[in-house]
Amino acid sequence: MKVLVVGGGGREHAIVWKLSQSSKIKQMYCAPGNPGIAELAECVPIAVSDIEKLADFAIKQQIDLTFVGPEEPLSLGIVNYFKEEGLAVYGPSKEAARIEGSKAFAKEIMIKYQIPTAKYAAFTNYEEALAFVRSEGAPIVIKADGLAAGKGVVVATSLEEAEDALKSMMQDVTLGLAGVRVVIEEFLEGEEMTLLSFVNHSTVKPMVPSQDHKPVYDGDKGPNTGGMGTYAPLPHIDSSIVERVIRDIVQPTAEAMEEEGVPYEGILYTGLMLTKEGPKVIEYNARFGDPETQVVLPLLETDLLEIVIASLTGELENVEVKWKDKAAVCVIMSSAGYPGPYEKGEVISGLDKVVHPTMIFHAGTASKDGEIITNGGRVLGITAIGETLKDARELAYKSVEKVSFNGAHYRTDIGAKAFH
């Protein structure tokens, strides 16, 4: 088979790495890809948002399957367009991808189908939003309704912080159209958990649970990022809680989408808060999470391609998805200044010193004059696998120490919560 993966970050590197293990694939392409992906697939310089060009490439190269990584092309309707062109493509339709593309749409689904989530209100009027925030007080959560590349959520611990977030999104339009409408939610207390699932209509095949670390600094301090590291599975969280999430949240979500006439096919990301009242949904994503993918896929024993093909042919319920009895930890190395302004073009050294069973997933890199350089906020994801979480964690941090670039930053407490 010939396969095209759309995207060029750490998530897509992990997807390409996993797909490359399938004996059925004879040629793999990635658009636009990155230097790490280039070791496994032929990189094609087409932007993820250039849907027509991507489809033309797929037709010309006789691609048998396209796997869409990021949220932007999904929200733009790449799946609808490819299907109209008679191309096999994996991911939710434009309509189903609204579960991520519009926070308000996702909330409406949850309220209608009684899926546990935080209380909320949505606003397009700044003055009304401000009045609501002042009446509710802090802590409170302010979310841009649209896609904001992981930067559209502010957990405000003070009223001043909440008001600043509203002004930034709604008046200064710092997030563009994404923040024209905001969703304001009650602050939920508890531990976070991510559960990714392969979904085909009402068939749900959950993956191993993982936990992301969003704030940029140790101890969950500082502004939110796209994710500074993650680990899986979660030995300190009882399996009965995971089963409850599948039964009360993920399965009903898949059935709700079906009921609404927007059947879901692809990867469903469910971000959860484990509160005293039970698990509640913080957010949905219409694709693999980044960096959760970098720990979940290395633990997947079943051929990823087989799962995707079964989903596309309506056979997902007949596939046994198997997982390794091991643990994985991913530590993100970011550029100095991220998630604010950061420098690009710093030379990365030590990549060749990291060896199996540790993997380096390239997130924001480029090549120049035969060297790998930084080209993004999150630069690398160093993922280690171990028999236990402790083993994986030790190995991940030993590997991180071998890699360096000017201004490199990483959290030192990824996975530490599991030991408290």
Secondary structure, 3 states (H helix, E strand, C coil): CEEEEEECCHHHHHHHHHHCCCCCCCEEEEEECCCCHHHCCEECCCCCCCHHHHHHHHHHCCCCEEEECCHHHHHHCHHHHHHHCCCCEECCCCCCCHHHHCHHHHHHHHHHCCCCECCEEEECCHHHHHHHHHHHCCCEEEEECCCCCCCCEEEECCHHHHHHHHHHHHHCCCCHHHHCCEEEEECCCCEEEEEEEEEECCEEEECCCEEECCEEEHHHEEEECCCCEEEECCCCCCHHHHHHHHHHHHHHHHHHHHHCCCCCEEEEEEEEEEECCEEEEEEEECCCCCCCHHHHHHHECCCHHHHHHHHHCCCHHHCCCCECCCEEEEEEEECCCCCCCCCCCCECECHHHCCCCEEEEECCEEEECCEEEECCCEEEEEEEEECCHHHHHHHHHHHHCCCECCCCECCCCCCHHHHC
